[in-house]
Amino acid sequence: MNTLKARSPEKLREVCEAGETAARVYILSHLERKLVHSMEIEVTSETGDQTTFNVDISLELEPGIEIDLDKLTDEASDAALSAIDKMMKRKKRA
């Protein structure tokens, strides 16, 4: 979860999409696409005095794949939040 100053709905959608892309790229840089049975990435924002971003990742792999899914999804969430931070800081300067 990350909290930053509020932005317009269009900008928030763009930022959430960038976070989703960053998480997807991170996961697929650690796994071959054919090993991923299903992947759901949801990046949401809640706006009040500040904007809070949340990243939820559900990942199901083909049977027999041994990998720490919790670690992978946590790291992918971190990648998403990092991308969101960078984008929000860049938009703040613009």
N, CA, C and O atoms as a printed pandas DataFrame, in Angstrom:
     atom_number atom_name residue_name chain_id  residue_number  x_coord  y_coord  z_coord
0              1         N          MET        A               1    0.847   -1.168    0.000
1              2        CA          MET        A               1    0.000    0.000    0.000
2              3         C          MET        A               1    0.893    1.230    0.000
3              4         O          MET        A               1    1.954    1.242    0.623
4              5         N          ASN        A               2    0.449    2.266   -0.707
5              6        CA          ASN        A               2    1.219    3.483   -0.818
6              7         C          ASN        A               2    0.254    4.654   -0.812
7              8         O          ASN        A               2   -0.846    4.543   -1.354
8              9         N          THR        A               3    0.638    5.774   -0.212
9             10        CA          THR        A               3   -0.230    6.938   -0.120
10            11         C          THR        A               3    0.462    8.144   -0.733
11            12         O          THR        A               3    1.604    8.458   -0.396
12            13         N          LEU        A               4   -0.243    8.818   -1.641
13            14        CA          LEU        A               4    0.277   10.014   -2.288
14            15         C          LEU        A               4   -0.863   11.015   -2.478
15            16         O          LEU        A               4   -2.028   10.671   -2.277
16            17         N          LYS        A               5   -0.538   12.246   -2.862
17            18        CA          LYS        A               5   -1.558   13.269   -3.062
18            19         C          LYS        A               5   -2.531   12.871   -4.163
19            20         O          LYS        A               5   -2.178   12.150   -5.096
20            21         N          ALA        A               6   -3.765   13.356   -4.037
21            22        CA          ALA        A               6   -4.845   13.006   -4.967
22            23         C          ALA        A               6   -4.574   13.531   -6.379
23            24         O          ALA        A               6   -3.918   14.557   -6.559
24            25         N          ARG        A               7   -5.092   12.809   -7.373
25            26        CA          ARG        A               7   -4.993   13.168   -8.785
26            27         C          ARG        A               7   -6.348   12.946   -9.450
27            28         O          ARG        A               7   -7.266   12.404   -8.836
28            29         N          SER        A               8   -6.467   13.368  -10.706
29            30        CA          SER        A               8   -7.723   13.185  -11.439
30            31         C          SER        A               8   -7.962   11.700  -11.701
31            32         O          SER        A               8   -7.014   10.914  -11.718
32            33         N          PRO        A               9   -9.239   11.306  -11.909
33            34        CA          PRO        A               9   -9.538    9.893  -12.170
34            35         C          PRO        A               9   -8.798    9.331  -13.384
35            36         O          PRO        A               9   -8.389    8.170  -13.366
36            37         N          GLU        A              10   -8.619   10.125  -14.429
37            38        CA          GLU        A              10   -7.916    9.665  -15.624
38            39         C          GLU        A              10   -6.442    9.389  -15.305
39            40         O          GLU        A              10   -5.882    8.384  -15.745
40            41         N          LYS        A              11   -5.828   10.283  -14.545
41            42        CA          LYS        A              11   -4.420   10.096  -14.171
42            43         C          LYS        A              11   -4.265    8.904  -13.248
43            44         O          LYS        A              11   -3.301    8.146  -13.363
44            45         N          LEU        A              12   -5.209    8.732  -12.330
45            46        CA          LEU        A              12   -5.148    7.581  -11.418
46            47         C          LEU        A              12   -5.265    6.274  -12.192
47            48         O          LEU        A              12   -4.564    5.309  -11.887
48            49         N          ARG        A              13   -6.133    6.233  -13.176
49            50        CA          ARG        A              13   -6.286    5.026  -14.001
50            51         C          ARG        A              13   -4.979    4.727  -14.730
51            52         O          ARG        A              13   -4.551    3.575  -14.801
52            53         N          GLU        A              14   -4.354    5.756  -15.265
53            54        CA          GLU        A              14   -3.079    5.604  -15.967
54            55         C          GLU        A              14   -1.985    5.094  -15.014
55            56         O          GLU        A              14   -1.186    4.234  -15.384
56            57         N          VAL        A              15   -1.959    5.622  -13.810
57            58        CA          VAL        A              15   -0.968    5.217  -12.813
58            59         C          VAL        A              15   -1.206    3.765  -12.386
59            60         O          VAL        A              15   -0.258    2.991  -12.254
60            61         N          CYS        A              16   -2.473    3.400  -12.170
61            62        CA          CYS        A              16   -2.794    2.022  -11.792
62            63         C          CYS        A              16   -2.407    1.042  -12.903
63            64         O          CYS        A              16   -1.901   -0.046  -12.627
64            65         N          GLU        A              17   -2.646    1.429  -14.147
65            66        CA          GLU        A              17   -2.265    0.575  -15.279
66            67         C          GLU        A              17   -0.749    0.401  -15.338
67            68         O          GLU        A              17   -0.259   -0.688  -15.638
68            69         N          ALA        A              18   -0.011    1.463  -15.055
69            70        CA          ALA        A              18    1.456    1.367  -15.043
70            71         C          ALA        A              18    1.919    0.421  -13.940
71            72         O          ALA        A              18    2.861   -0.348  -14.134
72            73         N          GLY        A              19    1.268    0.474  -12.794
73            74        CA          GLY        A              19    1.596   -0.443  -11.702
74            75         C          GLY        A              19    1.303   -1.884  -12.073
75            76         O          GLY        A              19    2.093   -2.783  -11.783
76            77         N          GLU        A              20    0.165   -2.101  -12.716
77            78        CA          GLU        A              20   -0.195   -3.455  -13.152
78            79         C          GLU        A              20    0.826   -3.987  -14.159
79            80         O          GLU        A              20    1.247   -5.140  -14.072
80            81         N          THR        A              21    1.213   -3.159  -15.094
81            82        CA          THR        A              21    2.205   -3.558  -16.093
82            83         C          THR        A              21    3.536   -3.907  -15.434
83            84         O          THR        A              21    4.171   -4.898  -15.797
84            85         N          ALA        A              22    3.957   -3.099  -14.472
85            86        CA          ALA        A              22    5.226   -3.358  -13.784
86            87         C          ALA        A              22    5.190   -4.697  -13.053
87            88         O          ALA        A              22    6.170   -5.442  -13.077
88            89         N          ALA        A              23    4.072   -5.008  -12.406
89            90        CA          ALA        A              23    3.946   -6.287  -11.696
90            91         C          ALA        A              23    3.975   -7.455  -12.681
91            92         O          ALA        A              23    4.634   -8.464  -12.433
92            93         N          ARG        A              24    3.267   -7.316  -13.789
93            94        CA          ARG        A              24    3.212   -8.377  -14.806
94            95         C          ARG        A              24    4.604   -8.615  -15.403
95            96         O          ARG        A              24    5.027   -9.761  -15.559
96            97         N          VAL        A              25    5.303   -7.546  -15.731
97            98        CA          VAL        A              25    6.651   -7.661  -16.301
98            99         C          VAL        A              25    7.588   -8.330  -15.294
99           100         O          VAL        A              25    8.407   -9.171  -15.664
100          101         N          TYR        A              26    7.463   -7.955  -14.033
101          102        CA          TYR        A              26    8.317   -8.553  -13.004
102          103         C          TYR        A              26    8.088  -10.066  -12.932
103          104         O          TYR        A              26    9.040  -10.846  -12.937
104          105         N          ILE        A              27    6.836  -10.465  -12.865
105          106        CA          ILE        A              27    6.513  -11.895  -12.763
106          107         C          ILE        A              27    7.022  -12.654  -13.981
107          108         O          ILE        A              27    7.631  -13.716  -13.854
108          109         N          LEU        A              28    6.767  -12.099  -15.160
109          110        CA          LEU        A              28    7.159  -12.804  -16.382
110          111         C          LEU        A              28    8.668  -12.730  -16.644
111          112         O          LEU        A              28    9.178  -13.421  -17.525
112          113         N          SER        A              29    9.371  -11.905  -15.893
113          114        CA          SER        A              29   10.830  -11.916  -15.997
114          115         C          SER        A              29   11.428  -13.016  -15.116
115          116         O          SER        A              29   12.613  -13.333  -15.225
116          117         N          HIS        A              30   10.596  -13.594  -14.241
117          118        CA          HIS        A              30   11.048  -14.667  -13.354
118          119         C          HIS        A              30   10.459  -16.026  -13.714
119          120         O          HIS        A              30   10.916  -17.059  -13.224
120          121         N          LEU        A              31    9.454  -16.017  -14.563
121          122        CA          LEU        A              31    8.797  -17.263  -14.981
122          123         C          LEU        A              31    8.519  -17.229  -16.473
123          124         O          LEU        A              31    8.243  -16.170  -17.037
124          125         N          GLU        A              32    8.591  -18.381  -17.107
125          126        CA          GLU        A              32    8.176  -18.453  -18.504
126          127         C          GLU        A              32    6.652  -18.363  -18.544
127          128         O          GLU        A              32    5.964  -18.940  -17.702
128          129         N          ARG        A              33    6.140  -17.644  -19.518
129          130        CA          ARG        A              33    4.695  -17.442  -19.642
130          131         C          ARG        A              33    3.941  -18.777  -19.673
131          132         O          ARG        A              33    2.848  -18.884  -19.118
132          133         N          LYS        A              34    4.525  -19.797  -20.322
133          134        CA          LYS        A              34    3.838  -21.085  -20.450
134          135         C          LYS        A              34    3.670  -21.790  -19.101
135          136         O          LYS        A              34    2.857  -22.706  -18.987
136          137         N          LEU        A              35    4.424  -21.379  -18.078
137          138        CA          LEU        A              35    4.312  -21.985  -16.754
138          139         C          LEU        A              35    3.210  -21.342  -15.909
139          140         O          LEU        A              35    2.833  -21.869  -14.862
140          141         N          VAL        A              36    2.700  -20.204  -16.370
141          142        CA          VAL        A              36    1.679  -19.477  -15.624
142          143         C          VAL        A              36    0.302  -19.934  -16.110
143          144         O          VAL        A              36   -0.084  -19.698  -17.255
144          145         N          HIS        A              37   -0.421  -20.591  -15.209
145          146        CA          HIS        A              37   -1.765  -21.065  -15.536
146          147         C          HIS        A              37   -2.747  -19.903  -15.513
147          148         O          HIS        A              37   -3.556  -19.751  -16.429
148          149         N          SER        A              38   -2.679  -19.081  -14.468
149          150        CA          SER        A              38   -3.509  -17.879  -14.406
150          151         C          SER        A              38   -2.800  -16.808  -13.580
151          152         O          SER        A              38   -2.061  -17.099  -12.640
152          153         N          MET        A              39   -3.054  -15.559  -13.969
153          154        CA          MET        A              39   -2.448  -14.432  -13.266
154          155         C          MET        A              39   -3.475  -13.304  -13.245
155          156         O          MET        A              39   -3.956  -12.862  -14.288
156          157         N          GLU        A              40   -3.797  -12.856  -12.052
157          158        CA          GLU        A              40   -4.693  -11.722  -11.888
158          159         C          GLU        A              40   -3.975  -10.672  -11.073
159          160         O          GLU        A              40   -3.499  -10.939   -9.970
160          161         N          ILE        A              41   -3.902   -9.482  -11.623
161          162        CA          ILE        A              41   -3.254   -8.368  -10.942
162          163         C          ILE        A              41   -4.272   -7.235  -10.876
163          164         O          ILE        A              41   -4.801   -6.793  -11.896
164          165         N          GLU        A              42   -4.529   -6.784   -9.673
165          166        CA          GLU        A              42   -5.468   -5.691   -9.482
166          167         C          GLU        A              42   -4.774   -4.574   -8.715
167          168         O          GLU        A              42   -4.309   -4.765   -7.591
168          169         N          VAL        A              43   -4.713   -3.413   -9.340
169          170        CA          VAL        A              43   -4.156   -2.229   -8.693
170          171         C          VAL        A              43   -5.309   -1.251   -8.534
171          172         O          VAL        A              43   -5.948   -0.853   -9.507
172          173         N          THR        A              44   -5.560   -0.876   -7.294
173          174        CA          THR        A              44   -6.671    0.030   -7.011
174          175         C          THR        A              44   -6.168    1.270   -6.293
175          176         O          THR        A              44   -5.090    1.281   -5.698
176          177         N          SER        A              45   -6.975    2.303   -6.368
177          178        CA          SER        A              45   -6.657    3.534   -5.640
178          179         C          SER        A              45   -7.899    3.980   -4.884
179          180         O          SER        A              45   -9.026    3.821   -5.352
180          181         N          GLU        A              46   -7.668    4.535   -3.722
181          182        CA          GLU        A              46   -8.729    5.104   -2.908
182          183         C          GLU        A              46   -8.338    6.547   -2.645
183          184         O          GLU        A              46   -7.225    6.833   -2.205
184          185         N          THR        A              47   -9.261    7.445   -2.917
185          186        CA          THR        A              47   -8.947    8.861   -2.796
186          187         C          THR        A              47   -9.688    9.483   -1.624
187          188         O          THR        A              47  -10.891    9.290   -1.453
188          189         N          GLY        A              48   -8.954   10.224   -0.831
189          190        CA          GLY        A              48   -9.476   11.028    0.270
190          191         C          GLY        A              48   -8.594   12.254    0.315
191          192         O          GLY        A              48   -8.379   12.900   -0.711
192          193         N          ASP        A              49   -8.076   12.590    1.496
193          194        CA          ASP        A              49   -7.094   13.672    1.587
194          195         C          ASP        A              49   -5.836   13.287    0.817
195          196         O          ASP        A              49   -5.158   14.140    0.245
196          197         N          GLN        A              50   -5.536   11.996    0.812
197          198        CA          GLN        A              50   -4.409   11.426    0.080
198          199         C          GLN        A              50   -4.957   10.290   -0.785
199          200         O          GLN        A              50   -6.076    9.824   -0.572
200          201         N          THR        A              51   -4.180    9.860   -1.740
201          202        CA          THR        A              51   -4.564    8.717   -2.565
202          203         C          THR        A              51   -3.758    7.511   -2.108
203          204         O          THR        A              51   -2.532    7.571   -2.012
204          205         N          THR        A              52   -4.458    6.417   -1.828
205          206        CA          THR        A              52   -3.829    5.186   -1.379
206          207         C          THR        A              52   -3.917    4.158   -2.493
207          208         O          THR        A              52   -4.986    3.941   -3.063
208          209         N          PHE        A              53   -2.799    3.529   -2.802
209          210        CA          PHE        A              53   -2.751    2.495   -3.833
210          211         C          PHE        A              53   -2.575    1.132   -3.178
211          212         O          PHE        A              53   -1.807    0.976   -2.229
212          213         N          ASN        A              54   -3.304    0.144   -3.705
213          214        CA          ASN        A              54   -3.207   -1.238   -3.240
214          215         C          ASN        A              54   -2.959   -2.143   -4.432
215          216         O          ASN        A              54   -3.509   -1.926   -5.512
216          217         N          VAL        A              55   -2.136   -3.152   -4.236
217          218        CA          VAL        A              55   -1.835   -4.117   -5.292
218          219         C          VAL        A              55   -2.170   -5.511   -4.765
219          220         O          VAL        A              55   -1.646   -5.941   -3.737
220          221         N          ASP        A              56   -3.046   -6.208   -5.479
221          222        CA          ASP        A              56   -3.394   -7.594   -5.152
222          223         C          ASP        A              56   -3.027   -8.469   -6.342
223          224         O          ASP        A              56   -3.398   -8.180   -7.480
224          225         N          ILE        A              57   -2.291   -9.545   -6.063
225          226        CA          ILE        A              57   -1.853  -10.442   -7.129
226          227         C          ILE        A              57   -2.244  -11.870   -6.772
227          228         O          ILE        A              57   -1.969  -12.357   -5.675
228          229         N          SER        A              58   -2.889  -12.521   -7.725
229          230        CA          SER        A              58   -3.218  -13.941   -7.598
230          231         C          SER        A              58   -2.517  -14.654   -8.746
231          232         O          SER        A              58   -2.669  -14.288   -9.911
232          233         N          LEU        A              59   -1.751  -15.670   -8.396
233          234        CA          LEU        A              59   -0.934  -16.357   -9.395
234          235         C          LEU        A              59   -1.072  -17.858   -9.207
235          236         O          LEU        A              59   -0.899  -18.380   -8.106
236          237         N          GLU        A              60   -1.383  -18.538  -10.291
237          238        CA          GLU        A              60   -1.480  -20.002  -10.266
238          239         C          GLU        A              60   -0.568  -20.539  -11.362
239          240         O          GLU        A              60   -0.666  -20.148  -12.525
240          241         N          LEU        A              61    0.326  -21.449  -10.961
241          242        CA          LEU        A              61    1.285  -22.013  -11.907
242          243         C          LEU        A              61    0.900  -23.426  -12.299
243          244         O          LEU        A              61    0.077  -24.075  -11.652
244          245         N          GLU        A              62    1.512  -23.877  -13.363
245          246        CA          GLU        A              62    1.322  -25.259  -13.784
246          247         C          GLU        A              62    1.785  -26.183  -12.657
247          248         O          GLU        A              62    2.684  -25.819  -11.898
248          249         N          PRO        A              63    1.190  -27.369  -12.534
249          250        CA          PRO        A              63    1.587  -28.304  -11.480
250          251         C          PRO        A              63    3.073  -28.664  -11.575
251          252         O          PRO        A              63    3.638  -28.790  -12.662
252          253         N          GLY        A              64    3.680  -28.823  -10.406
253          254        CA          GLY        A              64    5.069  -29.262  -10.351
254          255         C          GLY        A              64    6.094  -28.149  -10.345
255          256         O          GLY        A              64    7.288  -28.417  -10.211
256          257         N          ILE        A              65    5.661  -26.911  -10.488
257          258        CA          ILE        A              65    6.594  -25.784  -10.483
258          259         C          ILE        A              65    6.891  -25.417   -9.032
259          260         O          ILE        A              65    5.984  -25.117   -8.256
260          261         N          GLU        A              66    8.164  -25.447   -8.683
261          262        CA          GLU        A              66    8.562  -25.126   -7.315
262          263         C          GLU        A              66    9.166  -23.730   -7.273
263          264         O          GLU        A              66   10.267  -23.489   -7.769
264          265         N          ILE        A              67    8.423  -22.832   -6.673
265          266        CA          ILE        A              67    8.872  -21.450   -6.508
266          267         C          ILE        A              67    8.118  -20.885   -5.307
267          268         O          ILE        A              67    6.994  -21.303   -5.027
268          269         N          ASP        A              68    8.716  -19.956   -4.611
269          270        CA          ASP        A              68    8.061  -19.309   -3.473
270          271         C          ASP        A              68    7.098  -18.251   -4.018
271          272         O          ASP        A              68    7.498  -17.122   -4.304
272          273         N          LEU        A              69    5.825  -18.631   -4.158
273          274        CA          LEU        A              69    4.831  -17.729   -4.746
274          275         C          LEU        A              69    4.612  -16.481   -3.901
275          276         O          LEU        A              69    4.426  -15.389   -4.440
276          277         N          ASP        A              70    4.633  -16.637   -2.576
277          278        CA          ASP        A              70    4.445  -15.465   -1.713
278          279         C          ASP        A              70    5.551  -14.446   -1.940
279          280         O          ASP        A              70    5.290  -13.248   -2.044
280          281         N          LYS        A              71    6.774  -14.920   -2.015
281          282        CA          LYS        A              71    7.910  -14.024   -2.245
282          283         C          LYS        A              71    7.792  -13.359   -3.620
283          284         O          LYS        A              71    7.991  -12.151   -3.750
284          285         N          LEU        A              72    7.470  -14.150   -4.636
285          286        CA          LEU        A              72    7.354  -13.616   -5.988
286          287         C          LEU        A              72    6.251  -12.559   -6.074
287          288         O          LEU        A              72    6.458  -11.495   -6.658
288          289         N          THR        A              73    5.088  -12.844   -5.498
289          290        CA          THR        A              73    3.990  -11.867   -5.574
290          291         C          THR        A              73    4.288  -10.630   -4.720
291          292         O          THR        A              73    3.900   -9.523   -5.092
292          293         N          ASP        A              74    4.969  -10.801   -3.586
293          294        CA          ASP        A              74    5.361   -9.640   -2.780
294          295         C          ASP        A              74    6.331   -8.755   -3.553
295          296         O          ASP        A              74    6.201   -7.531   -3.548
296          297         N          GLU        A              75    7.294   -9.369   -4.211
297          298        CA          GLU        A              75    8.270   -8.603   -4.986
298          299         C          GLU        A              75    7.608   -7.927   -6.190
299          300         O          GLU        A              75    7.965   -6.804   -6.547
300          301         N          ALA        A              76    6.653   -8.606   -6.809
301          302        CA          ALA        A              76    5.930   -8.010   -7.929
302          303         C          ALA        A              76    5.082   -6.833   -7.448
303          304         O          ALA        A              76    4.971   -5.824   -8.143
304          305         N          SER        A              77    4.485   -6.959   -6.264
305          306        CA          SER        A              77    3.722   -5.850   -5.678
306          307         C          SER        A              77    4.643   -4.659   -5.410
307          308         O          SER        A              77    4.280   -3.511   -5.667
308          309         N          ASP        A              78    5.826   -4.945   -4.897
309          310        CA          ASP        A              78    6.807   -3.878   -4.660
310          311         C          ASP        A              78    7.191   -3.189   -5.967
311          312         O          ASP        A              78    7.338   -1.967   -6.009
312          313         N          ALA        A              79    7.353   -3.970   -7.029
313          314        CA          ALA        A              79    7.688   -3.396   -8.339
314          315         C          ALA        A              79    6.557   -2.489   -8.824
315          316         O          ALA        A              79    6.803   -1.421   -9.384
316          317         N          ALA        A              80    5.320   -2.923   -8.603
317          318        CA          ALA        A              80    4.163   -2.115   -9.003
318          319         C          ALA        A              80    4.134   -0.802   -8.226
319          320         O          ALA        A              80    3.943    0.265   -8.810
320          321         N          LEU        A              81    4.323   -0.879   -6.913
321          322        CA          LEU        A              81    4.287    0.332   -6.090
322          323         C          LEU        A              81    5.447    1.266   -6.403
323          324         O          LEU        A              81    5.303    2.486   -6.332
324          325         N          SER        A              82    6.584    0.704   -6.746
325          326        CA          SER        A              82    7.727    1.523   -7.141
326          327         C          SER        A              82    7.418    2.282   -8.438
327          328         O          SER        A              82    7.729    3.467   -8.562
328          329         N          ALA        A              83    6.810    1.591   -9.392
329          330        CA          ALA        A              83    6.431    2.239  -10.656
330          331         C          ALA        A              83    5.405    3.343  -10.404
331          332         O          ALA        A              83    5.455    4.405  -11.025
332          333         N          ILE        A              84    4.478    3.079   -9.488
333          334        CA          ILE        A              84    3.462    4.085   -9.145
334          335         C          ILE        A              84    4.133    5.297   -8.509
335          336         O          ILE        A              84    3.828    6.434   -8.869
336          337         N          ASP        A              85    5.042    5.065   -7.570
337          338        CA          ASP        A              85    5.769    6.169   -6.930
338          339         C          ASP        A              85    6.474    7.040   -7.968
339          340         O          ASP        A              85    6.359    8.265   -7.950
340          341         N          LYS        A              86    7.206    6.387   -8.873
341          342        CA          LYS        A              86    7.952    7.126   -9.891
342          343         C          LYS        A              86    7.014    7.944  -10.770
343          344         O          LYS        A              86    7.295    9.101  -11.083
344          345         N          MET        A              87    5.899    7.338  -11.166
345          346        CA          MET        A              87    4.974    8.025  -12.048
346          347         C          MET        A              87    4.303    9.206  -11.332
347          348         O          MET        A              87    4.139   10.276  -11.919
348          349         N          MET        A              88    3.927    9.014  -10.094
349          350        CA          MET        A              88    3.288   10.085   -9.342
350          351         C          MET        A              88    4.258   11.242   -9.098
351          352         O          MET        A              88    3.861   12.406   -9.170
352          353         N          LYS        A              89    5.504   10.937   -8.816
353          354        CA          LYS        A              89    6.505   11.993   -8.609
354          355         C          LYS        A              89    6.764   12.743   -9.903
355          356         O          LYS        A              89    6.923   13.964   -9.902
356          357         N          ARG        A              90    6.805   12.007  -11.008
357          358        CA          ARG        A              90    7.018   12.634  -12.308
358          359         C          ARG        A              90    5.841   13.545  -12.664
359          360         O          ARG        A              90    6.047   14.643  -13.181
360          361         N          LYS        A              91    4.618   13.103  -12.394
361          362        CA          LYS        A              91    3.429   13.908  -12.692
362          363         C          LYS        A              91    3.345   15.108  -11.766
363          364         O          LYS        A              91    2.819   16.153  -12.148
364          365         N          LYS        A              92    3.855   14.966  -10.560
365          366        CA          LYS        A              92    3.832   16.076   -9.600
366          367         C          LYS        A              92    4.686   17.235  -10.101
367          368         O          LYS        A              92    4.342   18.401   -9.910
368          369         N          ARG        A              93    5.814   16.898  -10.750
369          370        CA          ARG        A              93    6.713   17.929  -11.289
370          371         C          ARG        A              93    6.152   18.573  -12.545
371          372         O          ARG        A              93    6.483   19.712  -12.876
372          373         N          ALA        A              94    5.298   17.832  -13.238
373          374        CA          ALA        A              94    4.775   18.344  -14.531
374          375         C          ALA        A              94    3.704   19.393  -14.335
375          376         O          ALA        A              94    3.168   19.917  -15.311
